[in-house]
Amino acid sequence: MNSQEEFVAEVARQFQFLETDYGMRREPVQSGPGRTWVTFGNINVKVIVEIEHNAYAHVTIQNLRQVKHDTLERSEFDLDEIIAASPRPPRRPELRANRDSLAKAAELLRTVGASVLQGDFETVRARQLKAVEAIRRHDAPPLPNNEPEHGTKRG
């Protein structure tokens, strides 16, 4: 993409299905240092399509209804996580900032992310909980050895 205007127009065109099929509303374009993003949202889900440094496109999906039960839980997932949680994940293209990559990202989100776009984050959440459990097992304190509290070895 050569300009912010071209990016915004292409996002509006490729991700229009979010408005028509999922009742999402497109919010005003936002920008910050080196990045621009377009947000679509409804009562359950928010989708953010972002471009950084006019080179990399990124798609993030937020579960607006999630109640966190653990500090390690997240309510925001990138398109890669949605794809990985699908039963038969397709090959994920690298998202460069061109029309073709935005079209591929939109198509992947439409096909693989349909349940998430309807507010069903159970598959993604289950995958996340497995990761949280693995982190907790890894960070568990070591098992006690045969040394008493004061450091003298039993003999």
C-alpha positions in Angstrom: 0.0 0.0 0.0 1.3 3.4 -0.8 -0.9 5.5 1.5 -3.1 5.4 4.5 -6.1 6.2 2.3 -5.4 3.2 0.1 -5.1 0.9 3.2 -8.3 2.2 4.7 -10.2 1.8 1.4 -8.9 -1.8 0.9 -9.8 -2.8 4.5 -13.3 -1.4 4.0 -13.6 -3.4 0.8 -12.1 -6.7 2.0 -13.6 -6.7 5.5 -17.1 -5.4 4.5 -18.5 -8.9 5.4 -18.0 -8.0 9.0 -20.6 -5.3 8.6 -23.0 -7.1 6.4 -22.8 -10.7 7.9 -22.0 -10.0 11.6 -23.6 -6.6 12.2 -20.4 -4.9 13.1 -19.9 -1.2 12.9 -16.8 0.3 11.4 -15.3 2.9 13.7 -13.3 5.9 12.6 -9.7 5.3 11.4 -7.1 5.6 14.1 -3.4 6.2 13.7 -0.3 6.5 15.8 3.4 6.7 15.3 4.1 4.3 12.3 0.8 2.6 12.4 -2.8 2.9 11.2 -5.8 0.7 12.2 -9.4 0.2 11.3 -11.7 -1.3 14.0 -15.0 -3.2 13.4 -17.2 -4.1 16.4 -20.5 -5.3 17.7 -21.7 -6.1 21.2 -19.6 -9.4 21.4 -16.6 -9.0 19.2 -14.1 -6.4 18.0 -11.8 -6.9 15.0 -8.8 -4.7 14.5 -7.0 -4.6 11.1 -3.7 -2.7 11.5 -0.8 -1.8 9.3 2.6 -1.0 10.8 5.3 1.1 9.2 3.4 0.8 5.9 4.7 -2.8 5.6 2.9 -5.4 7.8 -0.8 -6.0 8.2 -2.1 -7.6 11.4 -5.6 -8.8 12.3 -6.7 -9.0 16.0 -10.0 -10.3 17.4 -11.2 -9.4 20.8 -13.8 -11.2 22.9 -15.7 -8.3 24.5 -17.8 -10.7 26.7 -15.0 -12.6 28.4 -14.7 -12.6 32.1 -11.1 -13.3 33.1 -10.7 -16.0 35.8 -6.9 -15.9 35.7 -4.4 -13.2 35.2 -2.8 -15.2 32.4 -6.0 -15.4 30.4 -6.3 -13.0 27.4 -9.4 -11.8 25.6 -7.5 -10.7 22.5 -6.3 -13.1 19.8 -4.5 -12.6 16.6 -5.5 -14.3 13.4 -2.7 -16.8 13.8 -4.2 -18.1 17.0 -7.7 -18.3 15.5 -6.2 -20.3 12.6 -4.2 -22.6 14.9 -7.3 -23.4 16.9 -9.3 -24.5 13.9 -9.8 -28.2 13.3 -7.8 -28.1 10.0 -5.7 -25.0 10.0 -4.9 -23.7 6.5 -1.4 -22.5 5.7 -1.1 -19.0 7.0 0.3 -16.5 4.5 2.7 -13.8 5.7 0.7 -10.6 5.8 2.5 -7.8 4.0 0.7 -4.6 3.3 -0.6 -5.2 -0.1 -4.1 -5.8 -1.4 -3.6 -9.5 -1.9 -2.5 -10.0 1.7 -5.5 -8.1 3.1 -7.8 -10.2 0.8 -6.2 -13.4 2.1 -6.5 -12.3 5.7 -10.2 -11.4 5.2 -10.9 -14.7 3.6 -9.1 -16.7 6.3 -11.1 -14.7 9.0 -14.3 -15.3 7.1 -13.8 -19.1 6.8 -11.8 -20.1 9.8 -13.0 -17.5 12.2 -16.7 -17.7 11.6 -17.5 -19.1 15.0 -15.3 -16.5 16.8 -16.9 -13.7 14.8 -20.3 -15.0 16.2 -18.9 -14.7 19.7 -17.9 -18.4 20.2 -14.4 -18.3 21.6 -14.5 -21.7 23.3 -12.0 -23.5 21.0 -9.5 -20.6 21.2 -10.0 -20.3 24.9 -9.5 -24.0 25.5 -6.2 -23.8 23.6 -5.2 -20.8 25.6 -6.1 -22.6 28.9 -3.8 -25.5 27.9 -1.0 -23.0 27.4 -1.7 -21.3 30.8 -1.6 -24.8 32.5 1.7 -25.5 30.8 3.1 -22.2 32.1 1.9 -22.9 35.6 3.4 -26.4 35.6 6.7 -25.0 34.4 6.7 -22.2 37.0 5.7 -24.6 39.9 8.1 -24.5 42.8 10.6 -27.3 43.0 9.7 -30.4 44.9 11.1 -30.4 48.5 14.2 -32.4 49.0 15.5 -34.1 52.1 16.9 -30.9 53.6 15.2 -29.4 56.7 14.4 -25.7 56.8 17.7 -24.7 58.4 19.9 -26.3 55.8 21.5 -29.1 57.7 21.5 -32.4 55.8 19.9 -35.4 57.3 22.3 -38.1 57.7 
